[in-house]
Amino acid sequence: MPRKKKITLTRSTGVALEIPVIEYLDRLVNNGKARDRSAVLNIVIRDHAKQRGEVLPSAKIENHQTQFNLKT
C-alpha cells in the first residue's frame, strides 16, 4: 500500500542571502545534516519565535484541515 504524501502549506519568498550564509546552508545540506536550505531557515525562525514566547503552527496541511476546510 503506497504511503500518503505529506502536504505542507508553503510559499516561496525570494529572500536574498549573503554568500557565506548560502555556503553554510549548502554545507549542512551536502553533509546530510539538513534536508534543504528552507528546512534550516524554518528551524531557525521557529527557534527565534519560541525564544520570544511565540509558537508558530505546523505547516502540515493535516493540522490546518479544519481551519481551511481542505481535504487530503
N, C-alpha and C positions, 0 to 999 in steps of 0.2 A: 504494500500500500504506500503510495507516494506521500511524502511529508508535505504538510501545508506550508506554503511560503509565507514568511513573516512580512507583513506590510507595515511600513512606517510612514508617518507624515513628515516629509522633508521639503525644503526649498533651497535652491542654490542662491547664495548671497553675492558671489563675485567679490569677496574681500581681497584686498591686496596685502600680501605678507612680505616681510623683509626676506631677502635671500638666505641669511643664516637661519631664520626660522623655518623656511621651506626645507633647507638641507637637513635640519634636525628632525623635522617631521618625517622626511623621506628615510632617514636612517632608522627611525623607530619602526617604520613600515617594513623596510628591507630586512631588518633583523628579526622580524616576526613579533615584535613587542606591541604592535598596533595593527588593526585591520586596515585602516587607511587614514589619511590626514584628517578627514572630517570627524572620525571617531575620536581622535586625540583632542581636537578642538572642543567637541561636545563634552568630553570628560572634564577638561579644564574649566569650561564655562559652568558646568553643573557644580563642580567643587567650589568655584568662586561664589556662586549664588548661595550654596549651602553655608559657607563661612559667614555670609551676611544674613543668615536666618531665613532664606527663601528656598523652597524645594521646587524644582522645575519638574513638571509632569513628564512621563514617558511619552515618546513619540510613536510607540507601537499602537497601531490602529485599533487593536482589540480593547485597549484601555479607553478609547475615545468613541467606541461604537454608539453608546447611548447619547453622548453629547452631540455627535454629528449625524446620528441616525443612519449609520453606514452598516452594511452587511459584508462579511468576508466570504 
